[in-house]
Amino acid sequence: MTSVTIYHNPSCGTSRNTLQLLRDKGVEPTVVEYLKAGWTKPQLEDLLKKMDVGAHAILRTNGTRADELGLTDPSASDEALIAAMIIDPILVNRPIVVTDKGAALCRPAELVLGLL
């Protein structure tokens, strides 16, 4: 495997478990702490394309203002969600792992095994 990237939040147990699973399999991924690094529109659009999902699929609702902002409404557009995710990176659920085989939101952590 040539390239593995994990979009990681070290405060999240699932994210930490996913990172540990990768390391247990002998993979040392590029770790992107997205709460520090933030997101760009092209980056989020590329992830969604690789995952073959819309923005609602990676929207984090627990512990965020997603509901208050109207982002949980099924009619909220991908454009609106992406714009909000750029402004407030916590709105992106984690961890997202990208490998040569594709990308996935790894909740539960064991989903990462399908990308190796």
C-alpha positions in Angstrom: 0.0 0.0 0.0 1.6 3.3 -1.1 -0.5 5.9 0.6 -2.8 6.0 3.6 -4.2 9.2 5.1 -6.4 9.5 8.2 -8.4 12.6 8.9 -8.1 12.4 12.6 -9.4 14.0 15.8 -7.1 12.8 18.7 -10.0 13.6 21.2 -12.2 11.0 19.6 -12.0 7.4 20.8 -13.1 6.0 17.4 -10.5 8.0 15.6 -7.8 6.9 18.1 -8.9 3.3 17.7 -8.8 3.5 13.9 -5.3 5.0 14.0 -4.2 2.2 16.3 -5.8 -0.5 14.0 -3.8 0.9 11.1 -0.6 0.8 13.1 -1.3 -2.7 14.3 -1.5 -3.7 10.7 1.9 -2.2 10.0 0.6 0.9 8.3 1.9 4.3 9.4 -0.5 6.7 7.8 -0.3 10.4 7.1 -2.2 11.9 10.0 -4.2 15.1 9.3 -5.7 16.7 12.4 -8.5 18.3 10.4 -9.6 20.5 13.4 -6.3 22.3 13.2 -5.7 22.1 9.4 -9.3 22.8 8.4 -10.9 21.9 5.1 -11.0 23.3 1.6 -13.9 22.9 -0.8 -11.9 20.9 -3.4 -10.6 18.6 -0.6 -14.1 17.8 0.7 -15.5 17.4 -2.8 -12.7 15.0 -3.6 -13.3 13.0 -0.4 -17.1 12.8 -1.1 -16.4 11.6 -4.7 -13.9 8.9 -3.5 -16.5 7.8 -0.9 -19.3 8.0 -3.5 -21.6 9.8 -1.0 -23.2 13.2 -0.4 -22.2 15.6 2.3 -25.0 14.4 4.6 -23.1 11.1 4.9 -20.1 12.8 6.7 -22.1 15.4 8.7 -21.4 15.1 12.4 -24.4 16.0 14.4 -23.4 15.0 18.0 -21.8 17.9 19.8 -22.1 20.3 16.9 -24.4 23.1 15.8 -25.6 21.1 12.7 -29.2 21.0 13.8 -29.3 24.6 14.9 -27.8 25.6 11.5 -30.5 23.6 9.6 -27.8 21.2 8.2 -29.7 18.1 9.3 -32.7 19.0 7.1 -32.6 16.5 4.3 -33.2 19.3 1.8 -29.9 21.1 2.9 -27.7 21.0 -0.2 -24.2 19.6 -0.4 -23.0 23.1 -1.2 -24.5 24.4 2.1 -23.0 21.6 4.1 -19.6 21.9 2.5 -19.6 25.6 3.1 -20.5 25.1 6.8 -17.8 22.3 7.1 -15.2 24.7 5.9 -16.2 27.3 8.4 -16.6 24.8 11.3 -14.5 21.7 10.7 -16.0 19.8 13.7 -19.1 19.4 11.4 -17.2 16.6 9.6 -17.5 13.2 11.2 -14.4 11.2 11.8 -12.2 9.4 11.2 -12.1 9.4 7.4 -9.4 7.2 5.9 -8.2 7.3 2.4 -6.1 4.5 0.8 -5.4 3.3 -2.7 -8.6 1.2 -2.5 -10.8 4.2 -1.7 -12.1 6.3 1.2 -14.5 5.7 4.1 -15.9 7.1 7.2 -14.6 4.5 9.6 -17.3 4.3 12.2 -16.9 1.7 13.6 -13.1 1.6 13.5 -13.1 -1.9 12.0 -14.3 -0.5 8.7 -10.8 0.6 8.0 -9.8 -3.0 7.4 -11.8 -3.0 4.2 -9.5 -0.3 2.9 -6.3 -2.2 3.4 
